[in-house]
Amino acid sequence: MTNVKDLTIDELEYLIEHKILEVLGDPDSGLELKEEFKQELKRRLENPSSRIPHHEVVSRIG
């Protein structure tokens, strides 16, 4: 078994998130997306100019 001290930050974050979901469950589980949301998501994914890399979002929000 791996010790916590040997985990990377990403591995530790994943482990914590996984455990929280395991204990509390996913509140959105079983819900469906509205058609308007699906269309907007598809439009944004097809338009690469509106994408912002994850690291840039993190740096903006903190």
C-alpha positions, -999 to +999 in steps of 0.1 A: +000+000+000+012+035-008+018+060+020+003+095+017+038+110+018+046+092-015+015+106-033+017+135-057-006+164-051-028+154-081-030+118-067-040+131-033-066+154-047-081+126-068-081+103-037-099+129-016-124+137-043-131+100-049-137+094-012-160+124-009-181+112-039-181+077-024-194+089+009-218+116-002-227+104-037-231+125-068-261+149-064-265+151-102-266+114-107-295+104-128-304+139-139-307+148-175-292+179-192-316+204-207-317+205-245-306+241-245-276+233-224-266+204-247-268+227-278-248+255-261-221+230-250-219+215-285-216+250-300-188+260-276-169+227-282-171+233-320-157+268-316-121+265-305-116+302-302-139+303-271-119+276-253-098+287-223-071+262-212-075+249-176-043+264-164-055+299-176-088+295-158-070+285-126-047+315-129-076+339-134-097+325-106-070+316-082 
